[in-house]
Amino acid sequence: MDSISLKRGIISTTNYHATNAAHKVLKKSGNAIDAAIAAASVLSVTSQHQCGIGGDLFAMIFKNGKVFALNSSGFSGSKLQEYSKEFSKNKIKTFKDPRLITIPGAVDGWLELHKKFGTRKISEIFKDAIELANDGFECDQSLFNAIENSRKSFFDNPLNQVVKINQIVKRPKIANQLEQIKKSGRKGFYQGLFGDELISLTKGSISKSDLDNSQADWVKPISQDFFGQKFWTIPPNSQSFLILKVLKKIKDKYPKFEFDNLDNLQLKICNAMLDIGHSRDKYLSNFFNLKGSDTNYLCIVDQNGMGISMVQSNAHGFGSQIVLNKSGVFLHNRGLGFINNQSEFLPKNYTKPPSTLCPLLVTKKNRLEMLTGTMGADSQPQIILQNWANYQFTNNVAQALKMPRWIIAGNEKQNLFPFNTWKGTKNSLNFLYEKGTSKNLLLNLKKAHNIKTKLKIKSPNLFGHCQMIVANKDKKYSGCHDPRSLTGKTTGL
């Protein structure tokens, strides 16, 4: 797999249908935002195991030298605490537990992006998604694997009708929801059939007035300079701040740092992450009172140099494993973020829970330098930094994404895995790595930390499905998708 290098637009997503839809929009003079919404709407149809209209969204945008940040993760219900008290005797469950359902923000995110930056009509942008949902699409390997792996636990999954790869899948209920959004905007979704079902399911924990308010907020991006590059991402409730704190820690400790050895840089990243990782949830808890591993990432640069780094998610796999019967919406379980380091469920009313989603945008001298992101739950900051580090030494996107990866992770046997990395003690951590990981890195890691190391074979989802687009010195952009992604596609104009 080789990188694509072009002076004009580049699109990289985890699904070929999504990339194709975005490509059509760019060819018709749409911009990066139009194309991203087209891709995202398709992914909500074809990649339900990673994202959907019942999930959340974060995005970083670069336009004319300025950086914008959109937080479209949903709020909890205004009566979640009261609702949860009724079931306080019942231990919180990762799946099938309405207490973990927050208001989905993805649809509000699409509409807010379109309102601020969009140039094409929503009817045009949603065209491929609605057609695929109505007419059907072939079930790919990635979706089929997810269905197979969850068939026993998610016994009532409407997609369990799929019994083989390439079987045609039709999703008319999702097509109808997209039609309602196309026709009536957010009212067609949040105040329509979906909204009514969500209120009923949560017994009023999420109220009609809760759904009247948009989940999308334009927020001030946070940034960190690192030896000529500037890293931009989403402030809390996202865990993205870990990326910046790791870089700051390295910069402060090594003020004369030079890019001379990849193993040394990766070890510095790992050391810094181990030093500050356990403070993540405490840090995020400071933002609880602000009112206001499966994930899918995409990045696009259009013909005018506008770029978007966008991530959507159901939280954990198919999400809560609760599907609304009439609207067909799969609901996420982002309320997992309310579980603290002692595994206690501490819900907050009308609050955006901590989120693992991490879109990243890098600039250099006020020019777009890199767009990148990944799936991977707690390990997203680690994977993103590794890929960035790899590129500093390879100057080749495809090679950077192909290189072996490692993650710091919690106990694999716990139900909360892979969302439990920083919820135990340092002694409970594991260093999981792919075949080909530097022996020198492993040796130095063991010298510095008392951490168990474990080789993981045939576990590509653990190490993320990433996309990356970078700016070259010759005024071209290079992009590629992760070779671990079974269905990814990168293309350009």
N, C-alpha and C positions, 0 to 999 in steps of 0.2 A: 504494500500500500504506500503510495507516494502522496506528498503534499500537493495541493493545487496552488499555483502562483499566478496571480492576475492583477492588472491595474484596476479592473472594475470589480463589481460586487462578488462576494463570496458568502455562501450559506453552508453551515455545518450543523446537522441535527442527528439524532439517534435513529431516525426512521426515514426511509427513502420517499415515502408518500409525503411526509412533512417537508422534506427538502424540495421535492418537485412542486408542491403547492407554493412555497415561498419563491421559487425560481420563476414561476408563472407571473406572480405579482410584480417582481422586480422587472421582468421583461416588459410589462405594461406600464412602466414608469412609476411604479409604486416605490416607496422608500423602505429602509430597513425595518421600521416599525410595522408598516403594512405587512411586510413579508414575515416578520416574526409572529404576528397575530395569526396569519394564515397557517404557518407551521404549527403554532400552538393549538389552534382549533382542530387541526388534523390529528395531532398527537392525542387530543382528548377523546378521539374516536378509536384510533388504531393502537394506542399504547396505554390502555386503561390500567395496566399493572404498574405504571410509573407516574401517571398524572391524569387529570381529568377536570371537568367543570365543577367537581366537588372537592377540589383541592386549592392550594395557595400558589402565589406567584411573587417573585422579586425580580427586579430588572435594573440594570445600570445602562445608561444611554450616553453616548458621546456625540455631540453635534457642534460644529463650528468652534471647536476649542473649549467647549463647556461640558461639564459632567452633571448628569441628572440621576437621581435615585428614586425608584418607586418601591414602596413597601405595600404589597397587596396581600399580606397574610391576614387571615380573618380574626375578628374578635370572638371571644367566648360570649355566651349568652349573658344577659344582664341579671339572670337569676340562677346562674350555674351553681353558686355556693348553696343556695337554698335547695335546689334540685338534688345536689350531691349528698346533702345531709339526710335526705329521705332514704338513701341507699348506702349510708355510711357503714353499715354492718357488712356490706358486700365488698370484698377485696377488688380493687381496680383491676380490670383486665385489659390486655393490649388490644384485643379484638372483641367485637360484639358488645361494646360498652358505650352507650350514648353519652356518658359523661365526658368522653374524650373528643366528642365532635364539636368543633368550633365552626363559625360561619365561613363557608368557602370564599376565598377572595379572588380566585383566578379570573372569573368573569368580569368583576369590577376592574381588575388589573388590565385586561384587554381593552375595555371600554375607555378607561382613563388614558392609557397609552395612545389610543386612537384619537381621543379628544384633543390631546396636547400636540401630537406629532403626525397623526395619520393623514394621508392624502387620498386614498381610494375609499370607495364605499364599502361598508361592512358586508353588503350583499355579495360584492365581488370577492372580498377577503375570505368569507366563509364558504365560498362556492365548492371547493374541493372537499372540505370537511363534511358538508351536508350530503354531497353526492356519495362519498364513501360510506357514510352512515346508512343512507337509504338503499344504495345499490349493492353494497357489500365490498369487502376487501378480503384478501387471502390472509389467513392467520399465519404470522411469521414465527420463526423459531423462538424468538425472545418472549413473545406473548404466550406461546404454547408452553414453554418451560415454566412460566409463572403459574399458568392454570394447573399444570400437572403437579407442581410442587405444593400448591395450596388446596388441591381438590378435596382432601379429607377435612381440613380445618374450615375451609370456606365452602362447605357442602352445598350452600344455597346460592352460589355464584351463578348468575345468569349465563356466564360464559362457559360454564361446565359442559354445555352442549357441544363445545368444540372438542373433538376426539382425535384430530390429526392435523399435522402441519399442512398449510395451503387450503384448509377447509374455508369456505366462504362464510364470513361473519357479517351479519347485518345488525345495525343498531338504530332502529327507527325511533325509539324514544329519545335518544340523544340527538338525532336529527331534528326532532320536533322542538327540543329545548333550544337548539341553535337557531331554528327558524323563529322562535319566539323572541330570542335576543336580537336577531336581525330586524324583526318587525317593530319591537317595542323597547329595545334597549334593556337596561337593568330591570325595569319594571316587569318585563316579560319573563324574567327569571326569578328575581328575589321576591317580587310581589305576585308571582304567578303560581302555577301548579307546584313547582319545586318549593317555593317558600312555604306554601300551605302544608306540604308534607313534612318539611323540616320542623316547623312549629309543633305539629302534631306528634312527631317522633320524640322530640325532646320535652314534651309535656309543658311547653311554655317557657322552658329554661331559656330558649332562644325565642324572642317575641317578635311580633310584627313590627314594632317600632325599632327593634334591633336591626331588622332587615331593611328598614327605610334608609339607613345610613350606609354610605359607600365604605367598603373595606380598604379602598386604595388611598394611600397617603404619599404625597411627594415629600420626601424627607431630605435633610441636608446630608450629602454623602460624607463618609469619614475617609481619611487618607493618611498615607505614611510615605515619606521620601526614603528611598533606599539607593544611595550611590548613583544618582542620575535618573532613576526611574521613580515614578510616583504611582502608588497603588491606591485604588479607589474601590470602596465597597459600601454595603448597607450597614447602617448603625444598628444596635440592638433594637428589636428583639432577635435579630440574626446573630449567629455565632461567628459571623465573618470577622468580627474584631480580632479574633485569635490570629488571623493571617497577619494583620498589622502589628499586633503585639509581639509575635515571633520575630518579625523583621526588625522592629525597634530594639528588641533585646539583643539581637545579633549586632545591629549597628552600634548600639551603646557599648557592647562588650569588645567589639573589634572595630574601632574607628578607622583603622587603616586596612580594612578588609579588601581583599582582591579576589577576583574570580579566577583562581588558579587550580582548584581541585574539586571535582564534583563530589567525591566521597566526603570531603571535609565540609562542604556546604550542606549536604544532606544530613550529616551528623549534627551540625549546628542547629539545623531546623528541628531535628528530632529532640535534641537536648532542650531547646527552648520550649518545645511543645510539652515535654514531660514536666518542665518546671512550672508552667503556667496553666496547663490544661485543667487541673482540678479546681482552679479558681473560676472556671467558666460559668458554672451555674450560679455561684454566689454573685458574680458580677452581673449576670443577666437578671437576677432577682431584684436588683436595684431599679429595674425598669418595669417591674410588674405593675406599678401604680400609674404608669403612663396610659392615659386613655386615648383614645383616638380614633434496607437501604434501598423506599424507592423514590427516585427523583428523576426528572428529565431536564436536561440542559440543552440550550441551543445558542448559537452566536451567529450574527450576520453583520457584514459590512456592505453598504450599498455603493452605487456608482459615484456618489458624491462624498464618500468618506464618512457618512454617518454610521455609527455602530451601536449594536445592542448586545448585551450579555444578559441572558434571561434564564431563570430556573423556575420550574413548576414541580409540584409534588403532591402525592397523596399522604405523605409522611411515611407509613410503613407498608410497603408492598401495595396491595389493592386498597390500602387504607383501613378503615374501621371494620371492613367486611360487612357493612350494613348498606344495603341498596334500597333506595326509595322505589316502591313498586310502580307507581304511575309515571313518574318522570324518568325513571331509569338511572338516576344519578347515584354513583358510588361516592359515599361520604368519606372524607379523610379522618384521621385520628390524631390531629396535630396537638390535641390536648395532652399528649404524652409529655409535652414540655412543662406541664405543671407537676410532674413527678420529680421530687428533689433527690439529693444525694443519699438520703436515707430510705429511698424508695417509697416515700410518703406522697400521696396525692393531695396537693394543696391548691385547689382551684381558686381562681379570682374572677369576680364578675366583670363582664365587658372589658376584657384585657386580651391583648395579643400575647399568647404564650411564647416562650423562647422557641426559636426555630433553628434547625440545622442548615438551612439553605444559604448558599454562599456564591452569589455571582461576583465575578472580579473583572475589573477594567484597569489597565495599566497605561499611563501616558509617559511621554518623554518630551520635554521642552514644549509642553502644551499640545503635543500631537498624539494621536492614538497609537499606542505601541502594541497592546495585546488585549484580547478578549478571551476569557477562559472560565471554565466551571466544570462541575462533575456531579454525578450521583454519589452516594456513599455515606449518608447519615452523619454520625459524629466525625467521621474521618475526612469529610470534605476539605477542611482547611489544610490537612496534611497532604492530601493528594494534589490539590491545587498548587501548593508550594513546591512539591516534588517536580511536577510537570514544568513549572516555571523555571526551576533550577536546571532541569535537564536541557531546556531550550537554551539557556545561557551558555552551555558548553557544546551543544550540537548545531545550533542555528538551523535546525531542521525540525519542523513541527511533527511530521510523521514519526521521525526517529525519537523525538522527545516523548511522544505519547506511547510508543511501543516499549520503551525501556521498563524493566522490572520495577515493581512498586512494593512499598511496605505500608502498614498502618499500625498505629497503636490502638488496641481494642480492649474491650472488657471481656467478661466471661461469655463464651459462645453458647453455653448451655442455658443461660437465662433468657426468659421470654422477651425481655426488653432489648436484647442484642439485635442490631448494632447501635442502639441508642443508650448504652450503659457504660460507655468508655470512661467518663469522668464521674460516675455515680458511686464508685467503690473506692477502695484505698489504692495507693500506688502499688502495693503488693499484689493486687488483683489484676493488674494490667498484663496484656500479652502483646508481643511484637510479632505480628503476622507478616510474612513476606513471600513474594513470588520467586520461582526458580530463576536463578541468574542474578539475584541481588548480590551486591558486592560483599565478598567475604571480609574485606577490610572494614567495611561499615559495620557488619555484624560483630566483628571482633572488638572494635572500639566501643560499640554500644554496650556490650557485655561488661567491658572494663568500667564503664562510667555508671551503669545502672544495674540494679538487681531486678531484671525483667526477663520473663520467659520468652523465648523465641520459638517460632513454629512455622515451618514451611507449609504453604497452602497450595495445593495442586487442584486444577479444575474448579477454581472458585473466582472467576473473573468479576462477578458482581461485587464482591467484597472490596475490590480495588478500583471501583468506579468506572463509569463510561464517560469519557471526557471529550470535549471539543475544544479546539483552539484556533484562533486566527491572530496572526501577527503582522506588523508592518515591516517590510524590508527596507534596506537602505536605498534600493533603486526605485522607490515609490510604488512598489507592488505590495500586495497582501498575499500571504500564504496561509492556507488553512487545511485542517484535516480532522477527522473524527477518530475515535479510539478503536484500535483493532479488536479490543475486547467486546465491542458492541457488534452484535450479530446482524443488525439491520441498519447501521448508520450509513449516512451518505453525505459527502461534501461536494459541492459543485459551484460553478461561478458563471458569470455572464460572458 
